[in-house]
Amino acid sequence: MKDHRITKHPILEIPERTQVPFTWNGRPMTGYAGEMISSALFAGGVHIFGHHSKDRSPQGIFCANGQCSQCLVMADDLPVKSCMTPLKAGMAIESAEGLPTIPRDNAIPQTAEIPIKEVDVLIIGGGPAGLSAAIELGKLNVDTLIVDDKDRLGGKLVLQTHKFFGSVKDSHAGTRGFEIGNILQEDLAALNSVEIWLNTTAVAVFSDKIIGVEKDGRYQKVKPKKLLVATGAREKMLSFPGNTLPGVYGAGAFQTLVNRDLVRCSEQVLIVGGGNVGLIAGYHAIQAGIAVVALIEALPQVGGYKVHADKLKRLGVPIYTGHTVVSANGTDKVESVTIARLDENWNVTPGTHKIFEVDTVLIAVGLAEVNEFYLKAKQWGMDVYCAGDAQEIAEASAAMFTGKIEGHKIAQTLKVEVEQVPGDWDAKATILKSRPGPATHRKPPAKEEGVFPIFHCYQEVPCNPCTSVCPVGAVKTQEDKITGLPYLADLDACTGCASCLAVCPGLSVTMVDFREDPSHPFVTLPYEVWREKVAIGQIVPVTDLDGAILGYFPVEKVSSRRKFPGTLLVRLKVHKNVAKAAVGIWVQEKQIEPSTIYEKEPPPDEAIVCRCERVTAGEIRNIIRSGIRDFNQIKALTRAGMGACGSKTCRPMIWRIFQEEGIDLKSVTDRVDRPLFVEVPIGVFAGCD
């Protein structure tokens, strides 16, 4: 059996883990103790976890975050979410075929009283915003409880192998996401007034101002004086035929499998969505040895940072703007995907269909705030605050800063002796949330002597770590703004240390050295992918900013800086005519060419909108056309929104269908939100083990 583990990675260390046996539908398999069951199955090549009770459609991983039940399996006769259930030695795991069976144990369970914990501040969510708020409160000795549903703090920081933007002082710019998570956890661990509950899911906010949580399988109540919601964001989904096939899932699930659990979950992937999430996921895929056949974006240009898109292009990934996904194709799992060009009215242009052979379609079409706890707490009159993506979708650097701000504000309301929030904090948060500016063009320095960096940054984004690491202070940004484009203020001052190359999150700084041979200067390029591709003496394809190959040149030297060991500095000897244009090294061995054979795609009405209850777009559309304008009626008639995810996935898509049908959204009655916000075993409320 082929093992789909990642055994080497350019950035991540491969930890030693304990291997344990288990069975899958009676077949012996092995995994690692404590890893999620879903990851153990993926590593063993299992992608189909069961079949739906309604239509026998294959079910596989989707959110990898415990928010749905697409990954449901039977573990020792109990139905469990495989993405949230740790593997234990000897587990008998079976596929979930239809509705789960009732457990065979019919003994009367022992019940227990539900304890109530009173605390000054409860923080829901241990990601960048929650951690930063907890640190701020802990420094002020405020009695604080932070809860998170995972086995470690950090949230999405745990999944991020790339270096962060922002500034060194305020956002740890130039440091990788998972390393920032470790730094924040260490800072928090030193603060005695903050208690941490891991493996703890907040399930509801009640009218008596009590928050119910499930901690390690036991129910508890928390009564805080102040509540901070830092629950992050959830991924949006698209409605298209084949969108529920195993192999179609979001960037968060993909990064969880690849970067947290070190599972190579795909061989060939196509990415839908050109925001930062999709662009970064593509980069992570290549680092994990997964071929990215293409990235598509419906808009005329990608919405994420240009430096992220440029990184993909010069690694050999084609980017199709003005394109959409038409269908994911396959019987039991994804076997190919069809894309097509959009016209100016957002309709598919006939004759532009392309079909790629892939096993994964990664959806990265935006995020939505996980703010239901905040809204319900406001409704019940609680003193509640919100930070990070739950407040406003932005970069993690902004989430850290908003968490810090909200923590400071909460401390003020508790009469802690603390100064007012500094006036520049809100301004910094606004800048960190800002959208990238328009792409520009600028010429490299005309100089052809000495040594100096070239900044291939052509778009204003909040990022300036290169100014902090230059030992002679020669690197500046335009108008000294964090969003200003960087430049070398004194071309003769550069020492050639390459610190600006090593720290740059966008890998968009190179260095040209004319000192030894002006006709064939050395060029140093930052590189973070497969190390064996850049061995000394290797002839490598060198690309310009857009991925066009400038030529093939020998690797003269490979080094790194102690503080940035994951970024290799690859020195090549090139012709002076290409020296200033050289930016990257092409690594994908081949481009997967699409088939242009047109196959008529299934009608859009067959697309699944509610994946939990298998309700199609056509069913929803017909009900809307019959005159219904109430989500609650749609739910009653079709069961859409009654599934395990509680309409977290289908609700935005139903809103979109209302828009497509030309309905005034003000005339539509939204769903009624009631506890619970996540699935909870009923015995938990009785204190049962």
Phi, psi and omega per residue, in radians:
M1 nan 2.306 -3.131
K2 -1.240 2.335 3.109
D3 -1.627 2.229 -3.087
H4 -1.787 0.528 3.085
R5 -1.406 2.605 2.977
I6 -1.537 1.999 -3.059
T7 -1.785 -0.189 3.008
K8 -2.616 2.568 -3.054
H9 -2.603 2.454 -3.094
P10 -1.193 -0.320 -3.079
I11 -2.086 -0.789 -3.000
L12 -1.547 2.462 3.000
E13 -1.407 2.514 3.115
I14 -1.618 1.927 -3.061
P15 -1.338 2.741 3.002
E16 -1.402 2.305 -3.105
R17 -2.357 2.797 -3.099
T18 -1.590 2.122 -3.131
Q19 -1.445 2.387 -3.131
V20 -2.317 2.649 3.109
P21 -1.542 2.626 2.973
F22 -2.688 3.027 3.098
T23 -2.130 2.551 3.070
W24 -2.124 1.938 -3.062
N25 0.872 0.709 3.095
G26 1.513 -0.149 -3.111
R27 -1.600 2.246 -3.138
P28 -1.133 2.365 3.064
M29 -2.490 2.956 3.058
T30 -2.268 2.645 3.068
G31 -2.599 -2.911 3.125
Y32 -1.896 2.367 3.137
A33 -1.014 2.250 3.077
G34 1.584 -0.263 3.077
E35 -1.300 2.784 -3.140
M36 -1.194 2.502 -3.115
I37 -0.956 -0.716 -3.110
S38 -1.040 -0.667 -3.138
S39 -1.223 -0.663 3.085
A40 -1.108 -0.684 3.118
L41 -1.178 -0.796 3.110
F42 -1.027 -0.740 -3.125
A43 -1.099 -0.497 3.101
G44 -1.573 0.122 3.085
G45 1.526 0.186 3.140
V46 -1.663 2.070 -3.134
H47 -2.033 -0.266 3.122
I48 -1.843 2.052 -3.032
F49 -1.743 -0.109 -3.128
G50 2.871 -2.934 -3.131
H51 -2.423 2.487 -3.044
H52 -1.203 2.549 -3.112
S53 -1.219 -0.425 -3.045
K54 -1.408 -0.800 -3.020
D55 -2.376 0.193 3.124
R56 1.103 0.380 3.108
S57 -1.216 2.491 -3.128
P58 -1.161 2.470 -3.123
Q59 -2.043 2.430 3.107
G60 -2.544 -2.963 -3.093
I61 -1.188 2.561 3.115
F62 -2.333 -1.168 -3.061
C63 -1.613 -0.490 -3.073
A64 0.925 0.532 -3.034
N65 -2.433 0.178 3.092
G66 1.331 0.173 -3.045
Q67 -1.646 -0.145 3.105
C68 -2.406 -2.948 3.095
S69 -2.293 0.494 3.113
Q70 -1.117 -0.459 -3.080
C71 -1.718 0.361 -3.085
L72 -1.054 2.333 3.022
V73 -2.386 2.938 3.027
M74 -1.740 2.093 3.125
A75 -2.066 1.962 -3.086
D76 0.895 0.802 3.052
D77 1.320 0.092 3.108
L78 -1.986 2.399 3.064
P79 -1.301 2.213 -3.124
V80 -2.399 2.701 2.994
K81 -1.402 1.998 -3.011
S82 -1.173 -0.400 -3.128
C83 -1.368 -0.163 -3.106
M84 -2.141 0.084 -3.065
T85 -1.962 2.060 -3.118
P86 -1.207 2.536 3.099
L87 -1.352 2.392 3.054
K88 -2.148 2.678 -3.138
A89 -1.053 2.358 3.061
G90 1.438 0.066 -3.138
M91 -1.054 2.399 3.005
A92 -1.779 1.848 -3.045
I93 -1.911 2.343 -3.134
E94 -2.280 2.706 3.104
S95 -1.193 2.589 3.120
A96 -1.552 1.761 -3.095
E97 -1.731 1.764 -3.082
G98 1.316 -2.597 3.141
L99 -1.289 2.432 3.137
P100 -1.094 2.596 3.089
T101 -1.419 2.742 3.106
I102 -1.249 2.380 3.122
P103 -0.947 2.532 -3.073
R104 -1.261 -0.406 -3.134
D105 -1.317 1.984 -3.126
N106 -1.930 0.354 3.092
A107 -1.189 2.593 3.132
I108 -1.260 2.150 -3.090
P109 -1.311 2.705 3.063
Q110 -1.493 2.302 3.123
T111 -1.765 2.908 -3.123
A112 -2.633 2.755 3.069
E113 -1.157 2.579 3.129
I114 -1.653 2.052 -3.119
P115 -1.268 2.671 3.048
I116 -2.050 2.230 3.102
K117 -1.890 2.182 3.074
E118 -1.720 2.422 -3.063
V119 -2.646 2.686 3.122
D120 -1.184 -0.832 -3.085
V121 -2.327 2.275 2.987
L122 -1.933 2.225 3.068
I123 -1.944 2.109 3.078
I124 -1.692 1.944 3.122
G125 1.991 2.123 -3.096
G126 -1.903 0.593 3.071
G127 -1.480 -2.809 -3.081
P128 -1.030 -0.676 -3.131
A129 -1.268 -0.826 -3.127
G130 -1.103 -0.742 3.110
L131 -1.077 -0.798 -3.104
S132 -1.125 -0.685 3.096
A133 -1.143 -0.753 -3.129
A134 -1.100 -0.677 3.110
I135 -1.115 -0.770 3.133
E136 -1.073 -0.758 3.128
L137 -1.211 -0.688 3.137
G138 -1.108 -0.656 3.094
K139 -1.081 -0.480 -3.133
L140 -1.694 0.169 3.067
N141 1.065 0.636 3.106
V142 -1.536 2.323 3.120
D143 -1.130 1.882 -2.963
T144 -2.310 2.455 3.015
L145 -2.118 2.203 3.070
I146 -2.019 2.275 -3.111
V147 -2.104 2.533 3.108
D148 -2.574 2.515 -3.042
D149 -1.425 -0.072 3.138
K150 -1.703 3.074 -3.122
D151 -1.524 0.062 3.100
R152 -2.673 2.737 3.063
L153 -1.437 2.892 3.096
G154 2.198 -0.447 -3.134
G155 1.028 -2.349 -3.115
K156 -1.239 -0.234 3.066
L157 -1.026 -0.583 -3.127
V158 -1.044 -0.497 -3.026
L159 -1.632 -0.085 -2.969
Q160 -1.756 2.021 3.120
T161 -1.699 -0.134 -3.094
H162 -1.540 2.822 3.110
K163 -1.389 2.530 -3.045
F164 -1.544 2.720 3.084
F165 -1.573 -2.960 -3.091
G166 1.686 -2.560 3.111
S167 -2.076 2.727 3.139
V168 -1.084 -0.750 -3.053
K169 -1.192 -0.803 -2.989
D170 -1.655 -0.422 -2.972
S171 -2.338 0.181 -3.083
H172 0.979 0.651 -3.113
A173 -1.003 2.474 -3.097
G174 1.534 -0.121 3.102
T175 -1.794 2.508 -3.079
R176 -1.289 2.660 -3.044
G177 -0.974 -0.833 -3.099
F178 -1.174 -0.497 3.079
E179 -1.249 -0.656 3.064
I180 -1.083 -0.726 3.098
G181 -1.007 -0.743 3.119
N182 -1.139 -0.709 3.127
I183 -1.069 -0.814 -3.125
L184 -1.139 -0.685 3.111
Q185 -1.109 -0.720 3.114
E186 -1.116 -0.716 3.095
D187 -1.072 -0.732 -3.105
L188 -1.210 -0.671 -3.097
A189 -1.066 -0.393 -3.123
A190 -1.463 -0.025 -3.053
L191 -1.861 1.983 -2.986
N192 -1.289 -0.348 -3.058
S193 -1.477 -0.042 -3.114
V194 -1.887 2.162 3.072
E195 -1.780 2.451 -3.083
I196 -2.034 2.210 3.012
W197 -1.997 1.924 3.052
L198 -1.609 2.996 -3.104
N199 0.858 0.688 -3.059
T200 -2.222 2.058 -3.100
T201 -1.840 2.128 2.996
A202 -1.266 2.214 -3.020
V203 -1.914 -0.406 -3.091
A204 -2.959 2.735 2.991
V205 -2.046 2.148 -3.027
F206 -1.835 2.857 -3.037
S207 -1.159 -0.335 3.097
D208 -1.536 0.288 3.083
K209 1.151 0.507 3.055
I210 -1.906 2.418 3.087
I211 -1.809 2.209 3.086
G212 -1.574 2.357 3.114
V213 -2.327 2.643 3.019
E214 -1.919 1.977 -3.069
K215 -1.994 2.001 3.136
D216 0.878 0.726 3.090
G217 1.442 0.028 3.107
R218 -2.044 2.519 -3.110
Y219 -1.536 2.402 3.064
Q220 -2.449 2.731 3.086
K221 -1.970 2.467 3.112
V222 -2.187 2.262 3.118
K223 -2.036 1.717 -3.128
P224 -1.682 2.722 2.962
K225 -1.325 -0.634 3.132
K226 -2.289 2.529 3.129
L227 -2.165 2.283 3.025
L228 -2.041 2.131 3.119
V229 -1.718 2.024 3.130
A230 -2.314 0.953 -2.977
T231 -1.559 0.037 3.039
G232 1.350 -2.548 -3.046
A233 -2.397 2.793 3.012
R234 -2.045 2.732 -3.078
E235 -1.420 2.505 3.047
K236 -1.454 2.735 -3.122
M237 -2.133 2.817 3.074
L238 -1.941 2.660 3.071
S239 -1.768 1.969 3.053
F240 -2.712 2.670 -3.139
P241 -0.973 2.304 -3.140
G242 1.506 0.155 -3.034
N243 -1.261 -0.136 3.099
T244 -1.910 0.106 3.094
L245 -1.084 2.466 2.983
P246 -0.963 2.234 -3.034
G247 2.010 -0.178 3.022
V248 -1.853 1.979 3.106
Y249 -2.752 3.105 -3.014
G250 -1.536 2.938 -3.119
A251 -1.105 -0.612 3.139
G252 -1.096 -0.762 3.096
A253 -1.110 -0.738 3.138
F254 -1.055 -0.842 -3.124
Q255 -1.179 -0.545 3.076
T256 -1.089 -0.832 -3.134
L257 -1.150 -0.781 -3.004
V258 -1.371 -0.881 -2.975
N259 -1.623 -0.573 3.114
R260 -1.511 -0.844 -3.012
D261 -1.728 -0.060 3.052
L262 0.971 0.854 3.086
V263 -2.024 2.216 3.064
R264 -1.443 1.628 -2.948
C265 -1.483 -0.006 -3.070
S266 -2.679 2.756 2.993
E267 -1.798 -0.768 3.134
Q268 -2.410 2.220 -3.041
V269 -2.202 2.511 2.942
L270 -1.989 2.355 -3.072
I271 -1.862 2.280 3.099
V272 -1.867 1.931 3.119
G273 2.151 2.148 -3.077
G274 -1.878 0.467 2.980
G275 -1.394 -3.106 -3.128
N276 -1.042 -0.627 -3.110
V277 -1.076 -0.846 -3.141
G278 -1.174 -0.748 -3.136
L279 -1.096 -0.758 -3.133
I280 -1.200 -0.687 3.120
A281 -1.071 -0.651 3.086
G282 -1.085 -0.719 3.107
Y283 -1.130 -0.739 3.107
H284 -1.101 -0.654 3.134
A285 -1.076 -0.814 -3.134
I286 -1.106 -0.686 3.090
Q287 -1.083 -0.491 -3.134
A288 -1.568 0.047 3.121
G289 1.460 0.373 3.132
I290 -1.798 2.304 -3.134
A291 -1.327 2.251 3.057
V292 -1.770 1.866 -3.037
V293 -1.300 -0.503 3.122
A294 -3.067 2.792 2.939
L295 -2.171 2.301 3.140
I296 -2.052 2.611 -3.136
E297 -2.477 2.306 -3.097
A298 -1.224 -0.565 -3.122
L299 -1.299 2.897 3.141
P300 -1.166 -0.317 3.087
Q301 -2.547 2.774 -3.138
V302 -1.166 2.608 -3.119
G303 -1.613 -0.248 3.136
G304 -1.450 -3.071 -3.132
Y305 -1.110 2.389 3.141
K306 -1.047 -0.631 -3.118
V307 -1.104 -0.567 3.077
H308 -1.178 -0.779 3.117
A309 -1.115 -0.717 3.141
D310 -1.086 -0.673 3.110
K311 -1.010 -0.781 -3.132
L312 -1.151 -0.779 -3.087
K313 -1.076 -0.725 -3.099
R314 -1.388 -0.167 2.978
L315 -1.523 -0.156 3.077
G316 1.899 0.309 -3.129
V317 -1.712 2.108 3.062
P318 -1.303 2.442 3.108
I319 -2.024 2.108 3.135
Y320 -1.819 1.807 3.035
T321 -1.512 2.811 -3.103
G322 1.155 0.480 -3.138
H323 -2.188 2.724 3.078
T324 -2.328 2.824 3.033
V325 -1.461 2.287 -3.135
V326 -1.643 -0.782 3.127
S327 -2.870 2.618 2.897
A328 -1.703 2.329 -2.971
N329 -2.048 2.444 3.125
G330 2.727 2.926 -3.131
T331 -1.641 -1.079 -3.134
D332 -1.852 -0.235 3.131
K333 -2.784 2.978 -3.121
V334 -1.170 2.247 3.059
E335 -2.055 -0.444 3.084
S336 -2.820 2.986 3.111
V337 -2.441 2.448 3.127
T338 -1.866 2.273 3.062
I339 -2.145 2.880 3.107
A340 -2.725 2.777 3.119
R341 -1.366 2.553 3.076
L342 -1.745 2.540 3.042
D343 -1.565 -3.057 -3.062
E344 -1.169 -0.262 3.105
N345 -1.769 0.245 3.106
W346 1.196 0.422 3.054
N347 -1.777 2.620 3.123
V348 -1.155 2.307 3.125
T349 -1.454 2.117 -3.137
P350 -1.006 2.480 3.073
G351 1.426 0.123 -3.121
T352 -1.927 0.217 -3.091
H353 -1.186 2.456 3.029
K354 -2.301 2.452 3.139
I355 -2.075 2.191 3.094
F356 -1.927 2.391 3.005
E357 -1.407 1.976 3.131
V358 -2.476 2.858 3.009
D359 -1.929 -0.075 -3.111
T360 -2.501 2.362 2.979
V361 -2.052 1.982 -3.047
L362 -1.709 2.081 -3.084
I363 -1.682 2.106 3.138
A364 -2.408 1.183 -3.019
V365 -1.906 0.501 3.064
G366 2.040 2.951 -3.092
L367 -2.190 2.700 3.066
A368 -2.189 2.477 -3.105
E369 -1.097 2.348 2.972
V370 -1.557 1.490 -2.986
N371 -2.126 0.253 -3.088
E372 -1.125 -0.575 3.097
F373 -1.160 -0.704 3.125
Y374 -1.122 -0.823 -3.100
L375 -1.122 -0.715 -3.136
K376 -1.214 -0.671 3.100
A377 -1.126 -0.661 3.069
K378 -1.100 -0.726 -3.141
Q379 -1.055 -0.637 -3.106
W380 -1.533 0.102 3.050
G381 1.365 0.400 3.125
M382 -1.387 2.753 3.030
D383 -1.492 1.609 -2.950
V384 -2.108 2.548 -3.141
Y385 -2.247 2.890 -3.067
C386 -2.477 2.477 -3.116
A387 -2.569 2.824 3.097
G388 1.247 -2.649 -3.108
D389 -1.134 -0.415 3.061
A390 -1.136 -0.415 3.095
Q391 -1.572 -0.837 -3.115
E392 -2.821 2.322 -3.117
I393 -1.187 2.165 3.132
A394 -2.807 -2.965 3.129
E395 -1.345 2.787 -3.137
A396 -1.091 -0.509 3.089
S397 -1.078 -0.664 3.082
A398 -1.231 -0.659 3.136
A399 -1.068 -0.717 3.109
M400 -1.058 -0.694 -3.077
F401 -1.283 -0.710 3.118
T402 -1.180 -0.582 3.058
G403 -1.086 -0.739 3.108
K404 -1.077 -0.752 -3.135
I405 -1.117 -0.840 -3.088
E406 -1.166 -0.627 3.076
G407 -1.065 -0.731 3.111
H408 -1.113 -0.738 3.127
K409 -1.107 -0.724 3.136
I410 -1.090 -0.745 3.126
A411 -1.028 -0.679 3.119
Q412 -1.076 -0.722 -3.119
T413 -1.209 -0.350 3.115
L414 -1.577 0.185 3.091
K415 1.144 0.456 3.047
V416 -1.294 2.481 3.116
E417 -1.242 1.748 -3.088
V418 -2.641 2.559 3.129
E419 -1.257 2.887 3.054
Q420 -1.069 2.722 3.073
V421 -0.996 2.150 -3.130
P422 -0.921 2.466 -3.026
G423 -1.056 -0.479 -3.088
D424 -1.502 -0.133 -3.110
W425 -1.135 -0.842 -3.131
D426 -1.101 -0.665 3.123
A427 -1.119 -0.718 3.109
K428 -1.132 -0.724 3.127
A429 -1.072 -0.725 3.125
T430 -1.078 -0.746 3.140
I431 -1.129 -0.759 -3.119
L432 -1.138 -0.453 3.097
K433 -1.476 -0.159 -2.960
S434 -1.161 2.611 3.093
R435 -1.318 2.683 3.096
P436 -1.120 2.583 3.117
G437 -1.374 3.116 3.132
P438 -1.207 2.609 3.104
A439 -1.231 2.407 3.142
T440 -2.132 -3.103 3.083
H441 -2.367 2.435 3.058
R442 -2.558 2.582 -3.080
K443 -1.444 2.560 3.053
P444 -1.246 2.876 3.105
P445 -1.003 2.507 -3.137
A446 -1.334 -0.289 -3.064
K447 -1.006 2.427 3.103
E448 -2.311 0.829 3.066
E449 -2.678 2.770 -3.141
G450 1.275 -2.742 -3.133
V451 -2.346 2.431 -3.119
F452 -2.875 2.700 3.085
P453 -1.466 2.712 2.993
I454 -2.088 2.213 -3.102
F455 -1.695 1.938 3.138
H456 -1.631 0.771 3.093
C457 -1.784 2.116 -3.073
Y458 -2.201 0.328 -3.094
Q459 -2.574 2.325 3.136
E460 -1.312 2.077 3.029
V461 -2.391 2.734 -3.129
P462 -1.261 1.664 -3.068
C463 -2.872 2.192 3.090
N464 -2.664 0.566 -3.128
P465 -1.108 -0.419 3.140
C466 -1.080 -0.498 3.127
T467 -1.291 -0.420 -3.092
S468 -1.458 -0.462 -3.017
V469 -1.717 -0.196 -3.127
C470 -1.158 2.062 -3.056
P471 -1.191 -0.335 -3.140
V472 -1.896 0.091 3.089
G473 1.152 0.483 -3.068
A474 -1.524 -0.295 -3.117
V475 -1.557 2.204 -3.137
K476 -2.239 2.933 2.971
T477 -2.044 2.687 -3.121
Q478 -0.994 2.213 -3.130
E479 1.053 0.311 -3.140
D480 1.012 0.463 3.112
K481 -1.587 2.619 3.098
I482 -1.153 -0.437 3.108
T483 -1.607 -0.078 -3.114
G484 -1.238 2.597 3.112
L485 -1.219 2.422 -3.108
P486 -1.374 2.714 3.088
Y487 -2.747 2.867 3.096
L488 -1.658 1.972 -3.057
A489 -1.196 -0.528 3.134
D490 -2.335 1.818 -3.069
L491 -1.098 -0.446 -3.114
D492 -1.497 -0.127 -3.055
A493 -1.493 -0.319 -3.039
C494 -1.095 2.327 3.117
T495 -1.705 -0.130 -3.121
G496 1.381 0.381 -3.099
C497 -1.230 -0.411 3.104
A498 1.182 0.336 3.089
S499 -1.121 -0.603 3.132
C500 -1.178 -0.511 3.069
L501 -1.220 -0.756 -3.043
A502 -1.194 -0.593 -3.051
V503 -1.486 -0.400 -2.960
C504 -1.077 2.107 3.126
P505 -1.145 -0.506 -3.104
G506 -1.584 0.022 -3.073
L507 0.866 0.707 -3.016
S508 -1.949 0.284 3.072
V509 -2.026 2.259 3.060
T510 -2.122 2.985 3.141
M511 -2.329 2.346 3.109
V512 -1.989 2.300 -3.102
D513 -2.190 1.844 -3.122
F514 -1.600 -0.005 -2.914
R515 -1.127 -0.671 -3.076
E516 -1.478 -0.784 -3.087
D517 -2.526 1.693 -3.095
P518 -1.027 -0.465 3.141
S519 -1.386 -0.509 3.138
H520 -2.332 1.305 -3.072
P521 -1.237 2.819 2.981
F522 -1.439 2.432 3.006
V523 -2.122 2.290 3.097
T524 -1.899 2.207 -3.098
L525 -2.065 2.394 3.023
P526 -1.322 2.514 -2.995
Y527 -2.655 2.338 -3.050
E528 -2.358 0.471 -3.073
V529 -1.993 -2.258 -2.966
W530 -1.385 2.008 -3.035
R531 -1.132 -0.575 -3.122
E532 -1.145 -0.300 -3.141
K533 -1.340 -0.265 -3.062
V534 -2.166 0.636 3.074
A535 -1.134 2.607 -3.135
I536 -1.025 2.291 -3.099
G537 1.654 -0.273 3.128
Q538 -1.184 2.420 3.029
I539 -1.581 2.120 -3.034
V540 -2.117 2.581 3.059
P541 -1.367 2.121 -3.110
V542 -1.785 2.343 -3.038
T543 -2.027 2.822 2.990
D544 -1.552 -2.949 -3.050
L545 -1.040 -0.617 -3.062
D546 -1.643 0.129 3.101
G547 1.592 0.042 3.079
A548 -1.289 2.313 -3.101
I549 -1.339 2.151 -3.122
L550 -1.519 -0.395 -3.103
G551 2.768 3.134 -3.112
Y552 -2.059 2.175 -2.994
F553 -2.377 2.640 -3.091
P554 -1.390 2.515 3.050
V555 -1.384 2.142 -3.109
E556 -1.649 -0.584 -3.058
K557 -2.797 2.541 3.053
V558 -2.260 2.197 -3.132
S559 -2.484 3.136 3.045
S560 -2.714 2.870 3.095
R561 -1.697 2.515 -3.052
R562 -0.970 -0.671 -3.098
K563 -1.368 -0.309 -3.100
F564 -2.288 1.118 -3.020
P565 -1.160 -0.389 -3.109
G566 -1.351 -0.297 -3.138
T567 -1.727 1.875 3.095
L568 -1.384 2.498 3.058
L569 -1.876 1.839 -3.023
V570 -1.733 2.052 -3.120
R571 -1.745 2.254 -3.127
L572 -2.190 2.693 3.046
K573 -1.817 2.081 -3.027
V574 -2.261 3.003 3.041
H575 -1.356 2.547 -3.060
K576 -1.077 -0.403 -3.114
N577 -1.204 -0.378 -3.119
V578 -1.968 -0.080 -2.995
A579 -1.005 -0.786 -3.060
K580 -1.395 -0.274 3.135
A581 -1.641 -0.276 -3.101
A582 -1.190 2.239 -3.089
V583 -2.278 -0.657 -3.013
G584 -2.492 3.117 3.121
I585 -2.150 2.161 -3.132
W586 -1.241 2.199 -3.065
V587 -2.061 -0.488 -3.124
Q588 -1.178 2.160 -3.011
E589 -1.094 -0.545 3.135
K590 -2.628 2.680 2.994
Q591 -1.634 2.331 3.117
I592 -1.403 1.940 -3.118
E593 -1.394 2.334 3.123
P594 -1.307 2.695 2.982
S595 -1.499 2.371 3.134
T596 -1.693 0.141 3.121
I597 -1.200 2.193 -3.096
Y598 -1.481 2.197 3.011
E599 -2.101 2.231 -3.097
K600 -1.092 2.132 -3.092
E601 -1.355 2.749 3.068
P602 -1.055 2.633 3.127
P603 -1.093 2.518 -3.107
P604 -0.991 -0.476 -3.131
D605 -1.101 -0.319 3.123
E606 -1.405 -0.197 3.141
A607 -1.104 2.452 3.124
I608 -1.446 2.260 3.048
V609 -1.703 -0.925 3.082
C610 -1.714 1.750 -3.068
R611 -1.268 -0.496 3.140
C612 -1.154 -0.716 -3.079
E613 -1.924 0.096 3.069
R614 1.002 0.925 3.107
V615 -1.797 2.282 -3.037
T616 -1.569 2.858 3.070
A617 -1.081 -0.625 3.135
G618 -1.105 -0.708 3.110
E619 -1.095 -0.788 3.137
I620 -1.125 -0.754 -3.099
R621 -1.095 -0.743 -3.136
N622 -1.118 -0.675 3.132
I623 -1.160 -0.726 3.107
I624 -1.098 -0.727 -3.142
R625 -1.185 -0.345 3.093
S626 -1.388 -0.104 3.071
G627 1.939 -0.029 -3.108
I628 -1.356 2.330 -3.092
R629 -2.272 0.518 -3.029
D630 -2.332 2.105 3.117
F631 -1.009 -0.630 -3.094
N632 -1.178 -0.614 3.062
Q633 -1.212 -0.720 3.088
I634 -1.023 -0.715 3.121
K635 -1.099 -0.752 -3.120
A636 -1.177 -0.614 -3.073
L637 -1.455 -0.553 -3.023
T638 -2.080 -0.244 -2.994
R639 1.302 0.083 3.089
A640 -1.066 2.178 -3.114
G641 1.651 -0.034 -3.122
M642 -1.657 0.046 -3.056
G643 -1.469 -2.954 -3.017
A644 -1.074 -0.563 -3.065
C645 -1.472 -0.125 3.096
G646 1.153 0.614 3.099
S647 1.257 0.260 3.125
K648 -1.086 -0.554 -3.116
T649 -1.620 -0.791 -2.998
C650 -1.410 -0.469 -3.059
R651 -1.018 -0.865 3.111
P652 -1.067 -0.569 -3.134
M653 -1.282 -0.568 3.075
I654 -1.188 -0.718 3.044
W655 -0.981 -0.703 -3.116
R656 -1.154 -0.649 3.109
I657 -1.142 -0.680 3.041
F658 -0.981 -0.777 3.129
Q659 -1.102 -0.783 -3.133
E660 -1.067 -0.527 -3.139
E661 -1.482 0.053 3.081
G662 1.321 0.405 -3.112
I663 -1.487 2.352 3.036
D664 -1.163 2.022 -3.042
L665 -1.132 -0.351 3.083
K666 -1.183 -0.346 -3.132
S667 -1.544 -0.027 -3.071
V668 -1.706 2.285 3.076
T669 -1.548 2.162 -3.113
D670 -1.327 2.956 3.105
R671 -1.128 2.809 3.022
V672 -1.697 2.057 3.137
D673 -1.438 2.199 3.083
R674 -2.310 2.709 2.972
P675 -1.037 2.473 0.255
L676 -1.852 2.779 3.139
F677 -1.625 -0.224 3.046
V678 -2.435 2.840 3.090
E679 -1.224 2.429 3.116
V680 -2.421 2.301 3.036
P681 -1.013 2.342 -2.990
I682 -1.112 -0.506 -3.134
G683 -1.170 -0.360 -3.138
V684 -1.049 -0.636 -3.087
F685 -1.257 -0.266 3.091
A686 -1.721 0.100 3.141
G687 1.341 0.343 -3.120
C688 -1.347 2.600 3.053
D689 -1.270 nan nan
